[in-house]
Amino acid sequence: MTAHTAVPVHERSTWTPKLVPALLVCFAAPALFVVQVVWLGWVLLVLAVASGVLVDRLRGVPVLPPAGARRGTAEPSIARDVSLVAVGQFIVSLIPLHAELDDAAFVRFTLALGGAVVVPYVVSRFVYRDRAIAFPWRGGGRWTWWQWAWLAGVIVLGYLILPFYFITSGVYTNWPVVDTPELIARLFVGVGAVGIWDELFFICTVFVLLRRHFPDLTANLLQAIVFVSFLWELGYQAWGPLLTIPFAIVQGFLFLKTRSLWYVVTVHLLFDAVVFGVLVHAHNPGAASIFLI
């Protein structure tokens, strides 16, 4: 199956027993990354997979695909797909997500975030043999006028909103002081790398897996719970969810409309470029700045 293969639309419903494991695996994210009660988050992940196995058995869906089964012919297993989301969150939960710029932090983030994308992909492809996860960098064809317009809109909205959010709320202090060229360069790399990872995990993994079972809107709202929870621990706190919730939902919508990972990554990197500029400005208020606050 490709990243956009799903149960036919008329067979995808929100109010089915599949919603129980989906809610459990998604609400594990606030436990892990918002209130940071890690044991509770892990318990919810285990319950999500266990309930998914039970739902599959009641529906007569094999948890592991039968030998010789052709891709795309069988109903997807909610236990399989929930387990992939669960293992990704579990790997991320093994490290603190507070932003740091030292070498050790770069290694931790690379191993944990990289593992959260690679492990579900490998398990899906080589263990479950359903290829439910893919990364369509070149999908969707040439960008249309509205896609280019939205890129400009992201820059404008970020310029108008983000300085006010970061500075007036004080959340810029959740990121380390960057007052040397080396630290500024490290911040630039870190912000961009995490932004790319967000789309690989939350959109191409969590969202794509959930929409195999639920209508697009339901799957998008569920992935937003995980997306926003991660960003909270990363530093987008105070009234940050008022920004990150619509951002996560819009990213899911854009992926559906464009079928292009490259496009949603571009949107995210433009947003993060403004975040980077605001953080540098906030930590160096005496320096020249293009921002209004």
C-alpha positions in Angstrom: 0.0 0.0 0.0 1.2 3.5 -0.6 1.0 6.4 1.8 -2.4 7.3 0.4 -4.0 3.9 0.2 -6.9 3.6 2.6 -10.1 1.8 3.2 -12.6 3.2 0.6 -14.2 6.4 1.8 -17.6 4.8 2.3 -16.1 2.2 4.6 -14.2 4.6 6.8 -16.3 5.8 9.7 -15.4 7.7 12.9 -17.8 5.9 15.2 -16.5 2.3 15.1 -14.7 0.2 17.7 -11.4 1.2 15.9 -11.8 4.7 17.5 -10.9 3.2 20.9 -7.3 2.2 20.1 -6.9 5.3 18.0 -7.9 7.6 20.9 -5.7 5.7 23.3 -2.6 5.9 21.1 -3.2 9.6 20.4 -4.0 10.6 24.0 -0.8 8.9 25.1 0.9 11.9 23.6 -0.4 14.5 26.1 0.6 12.1 28.9 4.1 11.7 27.5 4.8 15.2 26.3 2.5 17.7 28.1 1.9 16.4 31.7 5.0 14.2 31.2 3.8 11.3 33.3 5.8 8.8 31.2 4.5 5.6 32.8 0.9 6.7 32.1 1.8 7.4 28.5 3.4 4.0 28.1 0.4 2.3 29.7 -1.9 4.0 27.2 0.3 2.9 24.3 0.1 -0.7 25.5 -3.7 -0.5 26.0 -3.9 1.0 22.5 -2.2 -1.9 20.9 -4.0 -4.5 23.0 -7.4 -3.0 22.2 -6.4 -2.9 18.5 -5.7 -6.6 18.6 -9.1 -7.2 20.2 -10.9 -5.1 17.6 -9.2 -6.9 14.8 -10.1 -10.2 16.2 -13.8 -9.2 16.6 -13.8 -8.0 13.0 -11.9 -11.1 11.7 -9.0 -9.0 10.5 -5.6 -10.8 10.8 -3.0 -8.8 12.8 -0.3 -10.1 10.6 -1.0 -10.4 6.9 -1.4 -13.9 5.6 1.5 -15.3 3.6 1.0 -14.6 -0.1 -1.6 -11.9 0.4 -1.5 -9.2 -2.3 -0.9 -5.6 -1.2 -4.0 -3.5 -1.1 -6.5 -6.4 -1.1 -7.1 -6.9 2.6 -8.7 -4.6 5.1 -6.0 -2.8 7.1 -5.4 -3.9 10.7 -5.9 -1.2 13.3 -3.6 -3.2 15.7 -0.8 -3.0 13.1 -1.2 0.7 12.4 -1.7 1.7 16.0 1.4 -0.3 17.0 3.5 1.7 14.5 2.3 5.0 15.9 2.9 3.6 19.4 6.5 2.5 18.8 7.3 5.9 17.3 6.0 7.8 20.3 7.7 5.3 22.7 11.1 6.0 21.0 10.6 9.8 21.2 9.6 9.5 24.9 13.0 8.1 25.8 14.7 11.5 25.6 13.8 14.9 27.1 12.6 17.2 24.4 13.7 20.5 26.0 15.6 22.4 23.3 19.4 22.2 23.7 22.2 23.0 21.3 25.2 21.0 22.6 26.7 18.0 20.8 25.1 15.4 23.1 21.6 16.9 22.5 22.1 16.7 18.7 23.1 13.0 19.1 20.1 12.3 21.3 17.6 14.0 19.0 19.1 12.4 15.9 18.9 8.9 17.4 15.4 9.3 19.0 13.6 11.2 16.3 15.3 9.3 13.5 14.4 6.0 15.2 10.8 7.2 15.5 10.6 7.5 11.7 12.8 4.6 10.6 11.6 1.9 13.0 7.9 2.2 12.0 8.8 2.4 8.3 11.0 -0.8 8.5 8.4 -2.7 10.5 5.6 -1.7 8.1 7.6 -2.7 5.1 9.5 -5.8 6.2 7.5 -7.3 9.1 3.9 -6.3 8.3 4.7 -6.3 4.5 2.0 -3.7 3.8 4.1 -0.7 3.0 1.6 1.6 4.7 4.2 4.3 5.2 5.8 6.2 2.3 7.4 9.6 1.8 6.0 11.1 -1.4 8.6 13.8 -1.9 7.7 14.3 -5.6 4.0 13.7 -5.4 1.3 16.0 -6.6 2.8 17.4 -9.8 3.6 21.1 -10.3 2.6 23.6 -7.7 -0.5 25.7 -8.5 -1.0 29.4 -7.9 -2.7 28.9 -4.6 0.2 26.8 -3.3 2.6 29.6 -4.1 0.3 32.1 -2.6 0.1 30.1 0.7 3.9 30.0 0.9 3.8 33.8 0.8 0.9 33.8 3.3 2.9 31.7 5.8 5.7 34.2 5.8 3.4 37.1 6.3 1.4 35.4 9.1 4.5 34.2 10.8 6.0 37.7 10.7 2.9 39.2 12.2 2.1 36.6 14.8 5.2 34.8 16.0 7.2 37.7 17.4 4.2 38.7 19.5 3.7 35.1 20.7 7.3 34.3 21.6 8.2 37.6 23.2 5.0 38.6 25.1 4.5 35.1 26.5 8.2 34.6 27.3 8.3 31.2 25.7 11.4 32.1 23.8 13.3 31.3 27.1 12.4 27.7 26.4 15.1 27.8 23.9 18.8 28.4 24.9 20.4 31.8 24.6 22.0 32.2 21.1 24.5 35.0 21.3 27.4 33.6 19.2 27.7 32.7 15.5 28.2 29.0 16.4 25.1 28.9 18.6 23.0 30.8 16.0 24.1 28.2 13.4 23.3 25.3 15.7 19.8 26.8 16.3 19.2 27.2 12.6 20.1 23.5 11.9 18.2 22.3 14.9 15.0 24.2 14.1 15.0 23.1 10.5 15.8 19.5 11.2 13.0 19.1 13.7 10.6 20.8 11.3 11.4 18.3 8.6 11.0 15.4 11.1 7.6 16.8 12.2 6.2 16.1 8.7 7.9 12.7 8.3 6.4 11.5 11.6 3.1 13.4 12.3 1.9 13.6 8.7 3.6 10.7 6.7 3.4 8.3 9.6 0.7 9.1 12.1 -1.8 10.8 9.8 -1.4 8.4 6.9 -1.8 5.4 9.2 -4.9 6.8 10.9 -6.7 7.8 7.6 -6.5 4.1 6.5 -9.3 3.6 9.1 -11.1 7.0 9.6 -12.4 9.8 7.5 -9.8 12.4 6.6 -11.1 15.0 9.1 -11.1 12.5 12.0 -7.6 11.3 11.2 -6.4 14.9 10.9 -7.8 15.8 14.3 -6.3 12.8 15.9 -2.8 13.4 14.5 -3.0 17.0 15.6 -3.3 15.7 19.2 0.1 14.0 18.9 1.6 16.9 16.8 0.7 19.6 19.3 1.6 17.6 22.4 5.2 17.1 21.0 5.5 20.8 20.2 4.4 21.6 23.8 7.3 19.8 25.4 9.6 21.2 22.7 8.8 24.7 23.9 5.5 26.0 22.3 3.8 26.5 25.6 1.6 29.2 27.2 -1.0 30.0 24.6 1.1 28.2 21.9 -1.6 25.6 21.2 -3.8 28.4 19.7 -1.2 28.5 17.0 0.0 24.9 16.8 -3.4 23.3 16.7 -4.5 25.1 13.5 -1.0 24.7 12.1 -1.1 20.9 12.5 -4.5 20.6 11.0 -3.7 22.8 8.0 -0.5 20.7 7.4 -2.6 17.6 7.2 -5.1 19.3 4.9 -2.3 20.5 2.6 -0.8 17.0 2.4 -4.2 15.7 1.3 -4.7 18.4 -1.3 -1.1 18.4 -2.7 0.0 14.8 -2.2 3.4 16.3 -1.8 5.7 15.8 1.2 8.1 18.4 -0.4 5.3 21.0 -0.3 4.3 20.6 3.4 8.0 20.5 4.3 8.6 23.8 2.5 5.6 25.3 4.3 7.0 24.1 7.6 10.6 25.3 6.9 9.3 28.8 6.0 7.4 28.9 9.2 10.5 27.7 11.1 12.7 30.3 9.4 10.5 33.0 11.0 10.7 31.1 14.3 14.5 31.1 14.0 14.6 34.8 13.3 12.3 35.6 16.3 14.4 33.5 18.7 17.6 35.2 17.6 16.0 38.6 18.0 14.4 37.8 21.4 17.7 36.6 22.8 19.6 39.6 21.4 17.2 42.6 21.8 19.8 45.2 21.3 20.7 44.0 17.8 19.2 45.3 14.6 15.9 43.5 13.8 13.3 43.4 11.1 10.5 42.6 13.6 8.0 45.1 14.9 8.2 44.0 18.6 
